[in-house]
Amino acid sequence: MVGFKPTDVPPTAAVKFVGAGTAACIADLITFPLDTAKVRLQIQGENKVAVEARTAQYRGVFGTMATMVKNEGPRSLYNGLVAGLQRQMSFASVRIGLYDSVKHFYTKGSEHAGIGSRLLAGCTTGAMAVAVAQPTDVVKVRFQAQARMEGGRRYQGTLDAYKTIAREEGVRGLWKGTSPNITRNALVNCAELVTYDLIKDALLKYNLMTDNLPCHFTSAFGAGFCTTVIASPVDVVKTRYMNSAPGQYGSAVKCALAMLRKEGPLAFYKGFTPSFLRLGSWNVVMFVTYEQLKRAMMAARGSREAPF
């Protein structure tokens, strides 16, 4: 075939699905300490007795990480990593890998998707991903917050965490916080994917950049900042509610109201700096890796299918 290039082959849904999950795992491996610091900062202050009993207070993202390393060892920064990787393989594969397919479904196959179709696709895949991956998210958050528990570690391992939660709180405990998580991830997905989509399209449309690494980096960084600003309040409530003891809060809404009453509106932006550092760097690593994986997999597929 004259002029055939392997990269001309459009990526399939399977390639996007696998590529998104793999890229998200790579991003998590690199940025997980920032996520753990974010969780510690978000839960700080929810229990005044526990906070006053502690000698170490967390101050800032790097101060939090330094305190954790000093008091708990370097491995504490990766508490919950196994559940985190399980989450990304099931979560990112759906919300990112299926985004284009769902977007084309809403536009009935048209290549020109409006902002409404993009937002609807982001909400849809975000909600679908939560329904699949919620138990892994609950376990990840519990592990990351585990140091605040007195009398030993809360869970001894990832499998033990799943079993213990199901035994003590019922199967519904594994889906604790689903409502705020759906809200959060609908916002995150829309802000993240739609912003990335729009920034990348604008850069290419006005010939400011070509479809290459600098373009992917710029689009991902912008998406990370927008996502952090929009999603932080819901993310804090989600983290608090998921980590709470049975009966501590009646619902996610009551959790939010308790935060507002006891700590004020700024409580909803606790951990903003690590959230941005984490989401910004996570987006850059994930989207750049995702774009390269898609190209590599489609190049390999195109090479196999190319006529000799």
Disulfide bonds with the S-S distance in Angstrom:
none
